[in-house]
């Protein structure tokens, strides 16, 4: 699997073989290219900011 990571006008490529992994930071443009038949697992995760939403209740039944 070839992974291309773009930073402005620069493209950095890495070729992953069996058992390897790489990390692409959030918000970074990238693409994948299978160089041969393969199974690949792509994992996404998020970090939530508790201050990015206005909460009126914290769960359960609202008393408003």
FIGU-29941 format. One record per residue: x negated, y, z negated of N, C-alpha, C, O, CB in turn; chain; residue number from 1; residue in one letter. Coordinates in Angstrom, 1 decimal. Atoms other than C-alpha are relative to their C-alpha. Glycine has a CB too. Example, Ala and Ser with C-alpha at 12.3 -4.5 7.8 and 13.67 -1.06 7.14 Angstrom:
BEGIN
<<-0.9,-1.2,0.0>,<-12.3,-4.5,-7.8>,<-0.9,1.2,0.0>,<-1.9,1.2,-0.7>,<1.0,0.0,-1.2>,'A',1,'A'> <<0.9,-1.1,0.0>,<-13.7,-1.1,-7.1>,<0.8,1.1,-0.8>,<0.3,2.2,-0.9>,<-0.4,0.5,1.4>,'A',2,'S'> 
//
This chain:
BEGIN
<<-0.9,-1.2,0.0>,<0.0,0.0,0.0>,<-0.9,1.2,0.0>,<-1.8,1.4,-0.9>,<1.0,0.0,-1.2>,'A',1,'X'> <<0.7,-1.2,0.0>,<-1.4,3.3,1.0>,<0.8,1.1,-0.6>,<2.0,1.3,-0.2>,<-0.5,0.4,1.5>,'A',2,'X'> <<-0.7,-1.1,0.7>,<-0.4,6.3,-1.2>,<-0.7,1.2,0.4>,<-1.9,1.4,0.2>,<0.1,-0.2,-1.5>,'A',3,'X'> <<0.6,-1.3,-0.4>,<-1.0,9.8,0.2>,<0.7,1.0,-1.0>,<1.9,1.1,-1.1>,<0.3,0.3,1.5>,'A',4,'X'> <<-0.4,-1.0,0.9>,<-0.8,12.6,-2.3>,<-0.4,1.4,0.5>,<-1.6,1.6,0.9>,<-0.6,-0.2,-1.5>,'A',5,'X'> <<0.2,-1.3,-0.6>,<-0.5,16.2,-1.0>,<-0.2,1.1,-1.0>,<0.6,1.2,-2.0>,<1.1,0.3,1.0>,'A',6,'X'> <<0.3,-1.1,0.9>,<-2.0,19.2,-2.7>,<-0.3,1.2,0.9>,<-1.5,1.4,1.4>,<-1.2,-0.2,-1.0>,'A',7,'X'> <<0.2,-1.1,-1.0>,<-1.5,22.3,-0.5>,<-0.3,-0.6,1.4>,<0.5,-1.4,1.9>,<-1.2,0.9,-0.4>,'A',8,'X'> <<0.4,0.5,-1.3>,<-3.3,21.6,2.8>,<-0.9,-1.3,-0.1>,<-1.3,-1.8,0.9>,<-0.8,1.1,0.8>,'A',9,'X'> <<0.9,1.1,0.2>,<-5.3,18.7,1.3>,<0.8,-1.2,-0.3>,<1.8,-1.2,-1.1>,<-1.0,0.3,-1.2>,'A',10,'X'> <<-0.6,1.3,0.2>,<-4.2,15.1,1.5>,<-1.0,-1.0,-0.6>,<-2.0,-1.2,0.0>,<0.7,-0.6,1.3>,'A',11,'X'> <<0.8,1.0,0.7>,<-5.7,12.5,-0.9>,<0.6,-1.3,0.2>,<1.8,-1.5,-0.1>,<-0.3,0.3,-1.5>,'A',12,'X'> <<-0.6,1.4,-0.2>,<-5.2,8.8,0.0>,<-0.7,-1.0,-0.9>,<-1.9,-0.9,-1.1>,<-0.2,-0.4,1.5>,'A',13,'X'> <<0.6,1.2,0.8>,<-5.7,5.7,-2.1>,<0.7,-1.2,0.5>,<1.9,-1.2,0.8>,<0.3,0.2,-1.5>,'A',14,'X'> <<-0.6,1.3,-0.4>,<-5.2,2.1,-1.0>,<0.1,-0.9,-1.2>,<-1.0,-1.2,-1.8>,<-0.9,-0.6,1.2>,'A',15,'X'> <<-0.2,0.9,1.1>,<-3.7,-0.1,-3.6>,<0.0,-1.4,0.4>,<0.6,-1.7,1.4>,<1.3,0.4,-0.8>,'A',16,'X'> <<-0.1,1.4,-0.3>,<-4.3,-3.8,-3.6>,<0.7,-0.7,-1.2>,<1.0,0.0,-2.2>,<-1.5,-0.6,0.2>,'A',17,'X'> <<-0.7,0.7,1.0>,<-2.7,-6.5,-5.7>,<-0.4,0.3,-1.5>,<-1.6,0.2,-1.8>,<-0.1,-1.5,0.2>,'A',18,'X'> <<0.2,-0.3,1.4>,<-2.4,-5.6,-9.4>,<-0.4,1.4,-0.3>,<-0.5,1.8,-1.5>,<-1.1,-0.9,-0.5>,'A',19,'X'> <<0.3,-1.4,0.2>,<-3.4,-1.9,-8.9>,<1.2,0.8,-0.2>,<2.3,0.5,0.2>,<-0.9,0.5,1.1>,'A',20,'X'> <<-1.0,-1.0,0.1>,<-1.4,1.1,-9.8>,<-0.6,1.4,0.1>,<-1.8,1.6,0.0>,<0.8,-0.2,-1.4>,'A',21,'X'> <<0.4,-1.4,0.0>,<-1.5,4.8,-9.5>,<1.1,0.9,-0.6>,<2.2,0.4,-0.8>,<-0.4,0.5,1.4>,'A',22,'X'> <<-0.9,-0.9,0.6>,<0.2,7.8,-11.0>,<0.1,1.3,0.9>,<-0.9,1.9,1.3>,<-0.4,0.4,-1.5>,'A',23,'X'> <<-0.3,-1.2,-0.7>,<1.8,10.7,-9.1>,<0.7,1.0,-0.9>,<1.8,0.7,-1.3>,<0.8,-0.2,1.4>,'A',24,'X'> <<-0.7,-0.9,0.9>,<2.6,13.7,-11.3>,<1.3,0.5,0.5>,<1.5,0.6,1.8>,<-0.9,1.2,-0.3>,'A',25,'X'> <<-1.3,-0.5,-0.4>,<6.1,15.1,-11.2>,<-0.2,1.3,0.9>,<-1.1,2.1,0.6>,<0.9,0.4,-1.2>,'A',26,'X'> <<0.0,-1.2,-0.8>,<6.7,17.7,-8.5>,<-1.0,0.0,1.1>,<-1.2,0.9,1.9>,<-0.1,1.2,-0.8>,'A',27,'X'> <<1.1,0.1,-1.0>,<3.8,16.5,-6.3>,<0.5,-0.8,1.2>,<1.0,-1.9,1.1>,<-1.3,-0.6,-0.6>,'A',28,'X'> <<-0.4,0.6,-1.2>,<4.6,15.7,-2.7>,<-0.9,-1.2,0.3>,<-2.1,-1.2,0.1>,<0.0,0.9,1.2>,'A',29,'X'> <<0.7,1.2,-0.2>,<3.6,12.1,-1.8>,<0.8,-0.9,1.0>,<1.9,-0.7,1.2>,<-0.3,-0.7,-1.3>,'A',30,'X'> <<-0.6,1.0,-0.8>,<4.3,9.2,0.6>,<-0.7,-1.3,-0.2>,<-1.8,-1.4,-0.6>,<0.0,0.5,1.5>,'A',31,'X'> <<0.5,1.3,0.1>,<3.9,5.5,0.7>,<0.0,-0.6,1.4>,<0.9,-0.3,2.2>,<0.8,-0.9,-1.0>,'A',32,'X'> <<0.0,0.7,-1.2>,<2.9,3.3,3.6>,<-0.5,-1.4,-0.3>,<-1.6,-1.7,-0.8>,<-1.0,0.7,1.0>,'A',33,'X'> <<0.4,1.4,0.1>,<2.9,-0.5,3.5>,<-1.0,-0.4,1.1>,<-0.6,-0.3,2.3>,<1.3,-0.9,-0.1>,'A',34,'X'> <<1.0,0.4,-1.0>,<-0.2,-1.8,5.2>,<0.1,-1.4,0.4>,<-0.4,-1.9,1.4>,<-1.4,0.3,-0.5>,'A',35,'X'> <<-0.4,1.3,-0.3>,<1.1,-5.3,5.1>,<1.2,-0.4,-0.8>,<1.6,0.4,-1.6>,<-1.2,-1.0,-0.4>,'A',36,'X'> <<-1.1,0.4,0.8>,<4.1,-7.2,3.8>,<-0.3,0.0,-1.4>,<-1.3,-0.6,-1.8>,<0.6,-1.4,0.5>,'A',37,'X'> <<0.3,-0.1,1.4>,<4.3,-6.5,0.1>,<1.2,0.3,-0.8>,<2.2,0.7,-0.3>,<-1.1,1.1,-0.3>,'A',38,'X'> <<-1.0,-0.4,1.0>,<6.4,-6.1,-3.0>,<-0.6,1.1,-0.8>,<-1.7,0.9,-1.3>,<0.5,-1.3,-0.8>,'A',39,'X'> <<0.4,-1.2,0.8>,<6.1,-2.8,-4.7>,<1.0,0.4,-1.0>,<2.2,0.4,-0.7>,<-0.4,1.2,1.0>,'A',40,'X'> <<-0.9,-0.5,1.0>,<7.6,-1.5,-7.9>,<-0.4,1.5,-0.2>,<-1.5,1.9,-0.5>,<-0.2,-0.7,-1.3>,'A',41,'X'> <<0.2,-1.4,0.2>,<8.1,2.3,-8.1>,<0.8,0.4,-1.2>,<2.0,0.1,-1.3>,<0.5,0.8,1.3>,'A',42,'X'> <<-0.6,-0.3,1.3>,<8.9,3.6,-11.6>,<0.1,1.5,-0.1>,<-0.9,2.2,0.0>,<-0.8,-0.6,-1.2>,'A',43,'X'> <<-0.2,-1.4,0.2>,<10.4,7.0,-12.3>,<0.3,0.2,-1.5>,<0.9,-0.7,-2.1>,<1.1,0.6,0.8>,'A',44,'X'> <<-0.4,-0.3,1.4>,<10.6,8.6,-15.8>,<0.2,1.5,-0.1>,<-0.4,2.3,0.7>,<-1.1,-0.6,-1.0>,'A',45,'X'> <<-0.2,-1.4,0.2>,<11.7,11.9,-17.1>,<-0.3,0.4,-1.4>,<-0.1,-0.5,-2.3>,<1.5,0.5,0.4>,'A',46,'X'> <<0.2,-0.5,1.4>,<10.8,14.0,-20.1>,<1.1,1.1,-0.2>,<1.1,2.1,0.5>,<-1.4,0.6,-0.2>,'A',47,'X'> <<-1.0,-0.9,0.2>,<13.8,15.8,-21.4>,<-0.3,1.1,-1.0>,<-1.0,0.8,-2.0>,<1.3,-0.7,-0.5>,'A',48,'X'> <<0.2,-1.1,0.9>,<13.7,19.2,-23.0>,<1.3,0.2,-0.8>,<2.3,0.6,-0.2>,<-0.4,1.3,0.7>,'A',49,'X'> <<-1.3,-0.1,0.8>,<16.3,19.3,-25.9>,<0.5,1.4,0.1>,<1.7,1.6,-0.2>,<-0.3,-0.4,-1.4>,'A',50,'X'> <<-0.4,-1.4,0.0>,<16.5,23.1,-25.4>,<0.6,0.4,1.4>,<1.0,1.5,1.6>,<-1.1,0.9,-0.3>,'A',51,'X'> <<-0.5,-0.4,-1.3>,<17.6,22.9,-21.7>,<1.5,-0.2,0.2>,<2.0,0.0,1.3>,<-0.7,-0.9,1.0>,'A',52,'X'> <<-1.5,0.2,-0.1>,<21.3,22.3,-22.5>,<0.6,0.6,-1.3>,<0.0,0.4,-2.4>,<0.4,-1.5,0.2>,'A',53,'X'> <<-0.7,-0.5,1.2>,<23.8,24.0,-24.8>,<0.9,-1.1,-0.4>,<1.9,-1.4,0.3>,<0.8,1.3,0.4>,'A',54,'X'> <<-0.9,1.1,0.6>,<25.4,21.3,-27.0>,<1.0,0.6,-0.9>,<0.7,1.4,-1.8>,<-0.9,-1.1,-0.7>,'A',55,'X'> <<-1.1,-0.5,0.9>,<28.7,22.0,-28.6>,<0.3,-1.0,-1.1>,<0.8,-0.7,-2.2>,<1.3,0.3,0.7>,'A',56,'X'> <<-0.2,1.1,1.0>,<28.8,18.6,-30.4>,<-1.3,-0.9,0.1>,<-2.0,-0.8,1.1>,<1.3,-0.8,0.2>,'A',57,'X'> <<1.2,0.9,-0.1>,<26.1,16.0,-31.2>,<0.5,-1.4,0.1>,<-0.2,-2.3,-0.2>,<-0.9,0.2,-1.2>,'A',58,'X'> <<-0.5,1.3,-0.1>,<28.3,13.0,-30.5>,<1.2,-0.2,-0.9>,<1.5,0.6,-1.8>,<-1.0,-1.0,-0.3>,'A',59,'X'> <<-1.2,0.2,0.8>,<31.4,11.5,-32.0>,<1.2,0.8,0.5>,<1.2,1.2,1.6>,<-0.3,0.2,-1.5>,'A',60,'X'> <<-1.2,-0.7,-0.3>,<34.7,13.3,-32.1>,<-0.2,1.5,-0.3>,<-0.7,1.9,-1.4>,<1.2,-0.5,-0.8>,'A',61,'X'> <<0.1,-1.5,0.2>,<34.7,17.1,-31.6>,<1.1,0.5,-0.9>,<2.2,0.0,-0.8>,<0.0,0.7,1.3>,'A',62,'X'> <<-1.0,-0.6,0.9>,<36.4,19.1,-34.3>,<0.5,1.3,0.4>,<1.2,2.1,-0.3>,<-0.5,0.0,-1.5>,'A',63,'X'> <<-0.3,-1.4,-0.5>,<36.8,22.2,-32.2>,<1.4,0.0,0.5>,<1.9,1.1,1.0>,<-0.9,0.4,1.1>,'A',64,'X'> 
//
